Amino acid sequence: MDQPPSTDAEFHRDRGAIPEAGALGRWIDRGGIVFAIGIFVAMLILIQEVVLRYGFNSPTIWAHETTVFLCAIAFVYGGLYCAARDRHIRVVLIYDALPPRARRALDVVISLVCAASAAMFAWASWVMVARATFRPDGSFRLESSGSAWDPVYPGLLKVFLLAVLAVTAVQFVILAIAYARKRR
C-alpha cells in the first residue's frame, strides 16, 4: 500500500510516468518537455509581438496563429501526458475508501473505459482529418487557416489530435493490462 508523502518536498517531487505505463509511458513523459518548451516559445512570440506592435507600430501577421497552435498542441498532448503519469481525474472519495483489491479492479475498469473513449474519439477525429488533409479528388492538401498568412496549422492540429488520441487509447490498454497483472 502506498505511504502518504512525509514532507511537502516529497509530495511535490516529480516522479515521472508510473511504472504501469511501461516504455510507452516513459517515452510520453520524456516528450512532455517539447510541449513545455513550445509554451515558453509562445510566450516569447507574444512578448515580441507586443514590442513590435506597440513599440514600433509594426505588428506581424504570424504571431497570433503560431501562439494559438503551440498552445493547442501542448493542451492536446497534456491529456496523454496525464494518462502516462496517472494524473487524470478520478473521484477519490469512493476510490480511497475501497480495499486494495477493489481499487485494482476499478483501475482496470477505468483504464478500459478510458481506452474505449479515446479510441472512439480517435475514430471521430479521423473524419475531421480526412476532410482536413485530402481534396475531393483524393490529392493531399492540408487545411489552412484562411488568414492573410494562411498557415496549415488547422490541418496539422487535427492530424496531431488523431495521433494523440490513438496513442492515448494504446496507453490506457497498457495500463489496464498492467493493473490486471499487478500483485494482489
Secondary structure as UniProt FT lines:
FT   HELIX           8..12
FT   HELIX           19..21
FT   HELIX           22..50
FT   HELIX           51..55
FT   HELIX           63..84
FT   TURN            85..86
FT   HELIX           92..95
FT   TURN            96..97
FT   HELIX           100..133
FT   TURN            136..137
FT   HELIX           153..181
//
